[in-house]
Amino acid sequence: MDVLIEYLDETMERTSLLLSYIYPLVNRCNPELCEHMQRNDLGTIFALSWVITWFSHVLGDIKRILRVFDFFLASHRMMPVYLSAAFVLHRERDIFDAGDEMGYIHKCLSVIPPDLPLESLLERAGDLFLQFPPTEISQDPMLIHLNNQVYEHFNLIERRNARRFAQQQEASNLRNRLFVRVTLWTVTAVVGVAVAVLYHTYSVEQWTAIDPWNS
């Protein structure tokens, strides 16, 4: 499905870049809340299941899930991110109450309250999209800074993977060279033993042929 193509890459890089939009959106509406989340290194992992499952992982009720699916299918492909920002803004009080512990804030956002005003949140997401469209947010200095961090993170992973692959290749080549050497040593030893046996057999036969006591 084309609307989910960003979340189907081999790595999470593009998904992480899209999730980064949450922070400048929250910052436009509630700078204090955004600062609190960033100060506690919350990141964006709390919203990962929201966007890649279109909230079906957390809503539970099939009617609400279908309502969200219908909303997303009729909207811009970035709407799951805007709804995520609306969710965060709605949970402002709970996030502050969670204190300065990243784990508590993450847990707070991971548990969706049963009395969630879904229709109001869908409307809030639509308003956010009209007020701060993706083309505008993409130029936000905060998003640019966050995306640079994402690029740096995944570049570091790629460099580590490249080094690990090179080490594995070197180890594999070393094993292959060792195998060749052992094989050559084995073949040489076998040939040497065979030659020695043949030489010994030949020598005994020759000695027997000229031994006067056997005449």
PALUM-292936 format. One record per residue (C-alpha): residue number from 1; residue in one letter; x, y, z. Coordinates in nm, 4 decimals. Each point is the difference from the previous one (the first is absolute). Example, Ala and Ser with C-alpha at 12.3 -4.5 7.8 and 13.67 -1.06 7.14 Angstrom:
<sites>
+-----+----+----------+----------+----------+
|   i | aa |        X |        Y |        Z |
+-----+----+----------+----------+----------+
|   1 |  a |   1.2300 |  -0.4500 |   0.7800 |
|   2 |  s |   0.1370 |   0.3440 |  -0.0660 |
+-----+----+----------+----------+----------+
</sites>
This chain:
<sites>
+-----+----+----------+----------+----------+
|   i | aa |        X |        Y |        Z |
+-----+----+----------+----------+----------+
|   1 |  m |   0.0000 |   0.0000 |   0.0000 |
|   2 |  d |   0.1527 |   0.3327 |  -0.1123 |
|   3 |  v |  -0.1187 |   0.1873 |   0.3088 |
|   4 |  l |   0.2138 |  -0.2257 |   0.2185 |
|   5 |  i |   0.3053 |  -0.0190 |  -0.2259 |
|   6 |  e |   0.2082 |   0.2267 |   0.2271 |
|   7 |  y |  -0.0269 |  -0.2525 |   0.2811 |
|   8 |  l |   0.1054 |  -0.3053 |  -0.2042 |
|   9 |  d |   0.3688 |   0.0758 |  -0.0587 |
|  10 |  e |   0.2735 |  -0.2371 |   0.1106 |
|  11 |  t |   0.1057 |   0.2513 |   0.2656 |
|  12 |  m |  -0.1958 |   0.2394 |   0.2214 |
|  13 |  e |   0.1749 |   0.3093 |  -0.1347 |
|  14 |  r |  -0.2852 |   0.1403 |  -0.2078 |
|  15 |  t |  -0.2548 |  -0.0854 |   0.2694 |
|  16 |  s |   0.2139 |   0.1783 |   0.2597 |
|  17 |  l |   0.0188 |   0.3073 |  -0.2221 |
|  18 |  l |  -0.3783 |   0.0092 |  -0.0305 |
|  19 |  l |  -0.0527 |  -0.0480 |   0.3742 |
|  20 |  s |   0.2279 |   0.2974 |   0.0633 |
|  21 |  y |  -0.2796 |   0.2247 |  -0.1304 |
|  22 |  i |  -0.1822 |  -0.0561 |   0.3298 |
|  23 |  y |   0.2341 |   0.2259 |   0.1951 |
|  24 |  p |  -0.0227 |   0.3193 |  -0.2099 |
|  25 |  l |  -0.3777 |  -0.0506 |  -0.0169 |
|  26 |  v |  -0.0248 |  -0.0282 |   0.3779 |
|  27 |  n |   0.2407 |   0.2903 |   0.0368 |
|  28 |  r |  -0.2184 |   0.2263 |  -0.2142 |
|  29 |  c |  -0.2946 |  -0.0617 |   0.2348 |
|  30 |  n |   0.1660 |  -0.0600 |   0.3356 |
|  31 |  p |   0.3725 |   0.0898 |   0.0217 |
|  32 |  e |   0.0138 |  -0.0871 |   0.3701 |
|  33 |  l |  -0.1291 |  -0.3507 |  -0.0636 |
|  34 |  c |   0.2432 |  -0.0514 |  -0.2874 |
|  35 |  e |   0.2910 |   0.1173 |   0.2141 |
|  36 |  h |  -0.1036 |  -0.2372 |   0.2787 |
|  37 |  m |  -0.0034 |  -0.2961 |  -0.2401 |
|  38 |  q |   0.3347 |   0.0873 |  -0.1531 |
|  39 |  r |   0.1635 |   0.0692 |   0.3357 |
|  40 |  n |  -0.0898 |  -0.3523 |   0.1080 |
|  41 |  d |   0.1303 |  -0.1572 |  -0.3246 |
|  42 |  l |  -0.3375 |  -0.1465 |  -0.0842 |
|  43 |  g |   0.0788 |  -0.0392 |  -0.3687 |
|  44 |  t |  -0.2698 |  -0.1236 |  -0.2386 |
|  45 |  i |  -0.0106 |  -0.3737 |   0.0688 |
|  46 |  f |  -0.3213 |   0.0467 |   0.2005 |
|  47 |  a |  -0.1831 |   0.0885 |  -0.3239 |
|  48 |  l |   0.1481 |  -0.2762 |  -0.2160 |
|  49 |  s |  -0.2870 |  -0.2452 |   0.0447 |
|  50 |  w |  -0.2478 |   0.2832 |  -0.0513 |
|  51 |  v |   0.1129 |   0.0851 |  -0.3511 |
|  52 |  i |   0.1002 |  -0.3430 |  -0.1321 |
|  53 |  t |  -0.3296 |  -0.1596 |   0.1090 |
|  54 |  w |  -0.2170 |   0.3088 |  -0.0484 |
|  55 |  f |  -0.0829 |  -0.0103 |   0.3720 |
|  56 |  s |  -0.1706 |  -0.3384 |  -0.0299 |
|  57 |  h |   0.2585 |  -0.1362 |   0.2445 |
|  58 |  v |  -0.1212 |   0.2280 |   0.2788 |
|  59 |  l |  -0.3634 |   0.0879 |  -0.0695 |
|  60 |  g |  -0.1373 |  -0.3501 |   0.0448 |
|  61 |  d |  -0.3619 |   0.0714 |  -0.0982 |
|  62 |  i |  -0.0678 |  -0.1000 |  -0.3605 |
|  63 |  k |  -0.2377 |   0.2899 |  -0.0624 |
|  64 |  r |   0.2582 |   0.2554 |   0.1068 |
|  65 |  i |   0.2680 |  -0.1781 |  -0.2034 |
|  66 |  l |  -0.2141 |   0.0116 |  -0.3142 |
|  67 |  r |  -0.0788 |   0.3657 |   0.0649 |
|  68 |  v |   0.3718 |   0.0818 |   0.0168 |
|  69 |  f |   0.0742 |  -0.2074 |  -0.3127 |
|  70 |  d |  -0.2733 |   0.1835 |  -0.1880 |
|  71 |  f |   0.1417 |   0.3336 |   0.1158 |
|  72 |  f |   0.3532 |  -0.0877 |  -0.1104 |
|  73 |  l |  -0.1060 |  -0.1372 |  -0.3385 |
|  74 |  a |  -0.1807 |   0.3269 |  -0.0725 |
|  75 |  s |   0.2921 |   0.2157 |   0.1192 |
|  76 |  h |   0.3610 |   0.0843 |  -0.0722 |
|  77 |  r |   0.2500 |  -0.2821 |   0.0560 |
|  78 |  m |   0.1528 |   0.1991 |   0.2888 |
|  79 |  m |  -0.3259 |   0.0055 |   0.1953 |
|  80 |  p |   0.1036 |  -0.2875 |   0.2362 |
|  81 |  v |   0.2867 |   0.2240 |   0.1161 |
|  82 |  y |  -0.2359 |   0.2943 |   0.0495 |
|  83 |  l |  -0.2386 |  -0.2179 |   0.1984 |
|  84 |  s |   0.2980 |  -0.1123 |   0.2098 |
|  85 |  a |   0.0752 |   0.3635 |   0.0781 |
|  86 |  a |  -0.3668 |   0.0531 |   0.0909 |
|  87 |  f |   0.0202 |  -0.3018 |   0.2347 |
|  88 |  v |   0.3063 |   0.1455 |   0.1727 |
|  89 |  l |  -0.1596 |   0.3426 |   0.0400 |
|  90 |  h |  -0.3125 |  -0.1615 |   0.1422 |
|  91 |  r |   0.2076 |  -0.1869 |   0.2619 |
|  92 |  e |   0.1811 |   0.3157 |   0.1137 |
|  93 |  r |  -0.1088 |  -0.0207 |   0.3637 |
|  94 |  d |   0.0848 |  -0.3699 |   0.0272 |
|  95 |  i |   0.3424 |   0.0557 |  -0.1558 |
|  96 |  f |   0.0879 |   0.2710 |   0.2513 |
|  97 |  d |  -0.1371 |  -0.2115 |   0.2841 |
|  98 |  a |   0.2366 |  -0.2805 |  -0.1067 |
|  99 |  g |   0.2874 |   0.2204 |   0.1139 |
| 100 |  d |   0.3535 |  -0.0009 |  -0.1324 |
| 101 |  e |   0.0268 |  -0.3729 |  -0.0610 |
| 102 |  m |   0.0122 |  -0.1014 |  -0.3643 |
| 103 |  g |  -0.1325 |  -0.3471 |   0.0820 |
| 104 |  y |  -0.3082 |   0.1361 |   0.1774 |
| 105 |  i |  -0.0762 |   0.2423 |  -0.2832 |
| 106 |  h |   0.0365 |  -0.2779 |  -0.2559 |
| 107 |  k |  -0.2298 |  -0.2252 |   0.2008 |
| 108 |  c |  -0.2512 |   0.2827 |   0.0343 |
| 109 |  l |  -0.0164 |   0.0478 |  -0.3764 |
| 110 |  s |  -0.0040 |  -0.3743 |  -0.0689 |
| 111 |  v |  -0.3236 |  -0.0460 |   0.1964 |
| 112 |  i |  -0.2947 |   0.1491 |  -0.1857 |
| 113 |  p |  -0.2834 |   0.0943 |   0.2383 |
| 114 |  p |  -0.3366 |  -0.1634 |  -0.0770 |
| 115 |  d |  -0.1798 |   0.3350 |   0.0069 |
| 116 |  l |   0.2168 |   0.1408 |  -0.2781 |
| 117 |  p |  -0.1968 |   0.2679 |  -0.1919 |
| 118 |  l |   0.0868 |  -0.1434 |  -0.3407 |
| 119 |  e |  -0.2146 |   0.2309 |  -0.2119 |
| 120 |  s |   0.1444 |   0.3075 |   0.1699 |
| 121 |  l |   0.3511 |  -0.1300 |  -0.0603 |
| 122 |  l |  -0.0698 |  -0.0659 |  -0.3677 |
| 123 |  e |  -0.1289 |   0.3535 |  -0.0299 |
| 124 |  r |   0.3087 |   0.1312 |   0.1841 |
| 125 |  a |   0.2271 |  -0.1930 |  -0.2366 |
| 126 |  g |  -0.1782 |   0.1493 |  -0.2990 |
| 127 |  d |   0.0366 |   0.3502 |   0.1458 |
| 128 |  l |   0.3701 |  -0.0563 |   0.0628 |
| 129 |  f |   0.0449 |  -0.1068 |  -0.3598 |
| 130 |  l |  -0.1714 |   0.3153 |  -0.1282 |
| 131 |  q |   0.1902 |   0.2280 |   0.2387 |
| 132 |  f |   0.3414 |  -0.1619 |  -0.0420 |
| 133 |  p |   0.0144 |  -0.1934 |  -0.3285 |
| 134 |  p |   0.2913 |  -0.2397 |  -0.0605 |
| 135 |  t |   0.1642 |   0.2405 |  -0.2452 |
| 136 |  e |   0.0231 |   0.2602 |   0.2765 |
| 137 |  i |   0.1078 |  -0.2372 |   0.2766 |
| 138 |  s |   0.2694 |  -0.1487 |  -0.2252 |
| 139 |  q |   0.1807 |   0.3360 |   0.0203 |
| 140 |  d |  -0.0264 |   0.0239 |   0.3787 |
| 141 |  p |   0.3488 |   0.0286 |   0.1600 |
| 142 |  m |  -0.1011 |  -0.2485 |   0.2696 |
| 143 |  l |  -0.0918 |  -0.2629 |  -0.2597 |
| 144 |  i |   0.3219 |   0.0610 |  -0.1925 |
| 145 |  h |   0.2000 |  -0.0470 |   0.3207 |
| 146 |  l |  -0.1876 |  -0.3182 |   0.0901 |
| 147 |  n |   0.0411 |  -0.1396 |  -0.3513 |
| 148 |  n |   0.3738 |   0.0658 |   0.0134 |
| 149 |  q |   0.0090 |  -0.2077 |   0.3175 |
| 150 |  v |  -0.1911 |  -0.2778 |  -0.1778 |
| 151 |  y |   0.2423 |   0.0062 |  -0.2949 |
| 152 |  e |   0.2960 |  -0.0074 |   0.2363 |
| 153 |  h |  -0.1487 |  -0.2902 |   0.1950 |
| 154 |  f |  -0.0640 |  -0.2160 |  -0.3065 |
| 155 |  n |   0.3328 |   0.0929 |  -0.1591 |
| 156 |  l |   0.1692 |  -0.1207 |   0.3185 |
| 157 |  i |  -0.1950 |  -0.3261 |  -0.0233 |
| 158 |  e |   0.1033 |  -0.0416 |  -0.3649 |
| 159 |  r |   0.3664 |   0.0605 |   0.0848 |
| 160 |  r |  -0.0167 |  -0.2532 |   0.2834 |
| 161 |  n |  -0.1668 |  -0.2546 |  -0.2275 |
| 162 |  a |   0.2640 |   0.0631 |  -0.2681 |
| 163 |  r |   0.2813 |  -0.0568 |   0.2522 |
| 164 |  r |  -0.1717 |  -0.3127 |   0.1313 |
| 165 |  f |  -0.0430 |  -0.1326 |  -0.3545 |
| 166 |  a |   0.3662 |   0.0723 |  -0.0795 |
| 167 |  q |   0.1058 |  -0.1812 |   0.3177 |
| 168 |  q |  -0.2210 |  -0.2965 |  -0.0872 |
| 169 |  q |   0.1444 |  -0.0091 |  -0.3516 |
| 170 |  e |   0.3527 |   0.0145 |   0.1379 |
| 171 |  a |  -0.0782 |  -0.2806 |   0.2449 |
| 172 |  s |  -0.1549 |  -0.2023 |  -0.2824 |
| 173 |  n |   0.3044 |   0.0570 |  -0.2204 |
| 174 |  l |   0.2280 |  -0.0981 |   0.2873 |
| 175 |  r |  -0.1965 |  -0.3219 |   0.0517 |
| 176 |  n |   0.0179 |  -0.0729 |  -0.3728 |
| 177 |  r |   0.3755 |   0.0588 |  -0.0083 |
| 178 |  l |   0.0440 |  -0.2197 |   0.3072 |
| 179 |  f |  -0.2144 |  -0.2717 |  -0.1600 |
| 180 |  v |   0.2114 |   0.0110 |  -0.3164 |
| 181 |  r |   0.3194 |  -0.0229 |   0.2029 |
| 182 |  v |  -0.1291 |  -0.2909 |   0.2087 |
| 183 |  t |  -0.1162 |  -0.1736 |  -0.3167 |
| 184 |  l |   0.3417 |   0.0460 |  -0.1617 |
| 185 |  w |   0.1715 |  -0.1215 |   0.3149 |
| 186 |  t |  -0.2284 |  -0.3043 |   0.0111 |
| 187 |  v |   0.0522 |  -0.0812 |  -0.3666 |
| 188 |  t |   0.3742 |   0.0476 |   0.0376 |
| 189 |  a |   0.0047 |  -0.2268 |   0.3052 |
| 190 |  v |  -0.2063 |  -0.2683 |  -0.1743 |
| 191 |  v |   0.2184 |   0.0129 |  -0.3086 |
| 192 |  g |   0.3081 |  -0.0127 |   0.2178 |
| 193 |  v |  -0.1258 |  -0.3076 |   0.1856 |
| 194 |  a |  -0.0969 |  -0.1658 |  -0.3272 |
| 195 |  v |   0.3433 |   0.0659 |  -0.1468 |
| 196 |  a |   0.1650 |  -0.1313 |   0.3156 |
| 197 |  v |  -0.2085 |  -0.3185 |  -0.0094 |
| 198 |  l |   0.0729 |  -0.0549 |  -0.3672 |
| 199 |  y |   0.3689 |   0.0659 |   0.0532 |
| 200 |  h |   0.0107 |  -0.2384 |   0.2954 |
| 201 |  t |  -0.1866 |  -0.2687 |  -0.1950 |
| 202 |  y |   0.2264 |   0.0447 |  -0.3003 |
| 203 |  s |   0.3128 |  -0.0134 |   0.2176 |
| 204 |  v |  -0.1115 |  -0.3224 |   0.1718 |
| 205 |  e |  -0.0740 |  -0.1635 |  -0.3350 |
| 206 |  q |   0.3359 |   0.1066 |  -0.1407 |
| 207 |  w |   0.1835 |  -0.1232 |   0.3098 |
| 208 |  t |  -0.1835 |  -0.3314 |  -0.0101 |
| 209 |  a |   0.0950 |  -0.0421 |  -0.3665 |
| 210 |  i |   0.3756 |   0.0279 |   0.0702 |
| 211 |  d |   0.0101 |  -0.1687 |   0.3453 |
| 212 |  p |   0.2245 |  -0.3104 |  -0.0362 |
| 213 |  w |  -0.1718 |  -0.1733 |   0.2911 |
| 214 |  n |  -0.3166 |  -0.0119 |  -0.2082 |
| 215 |  s |   0.1736 |  -0.1650 |  -0.2951 |
+-----+----+----------+----------+----------+
</sites>
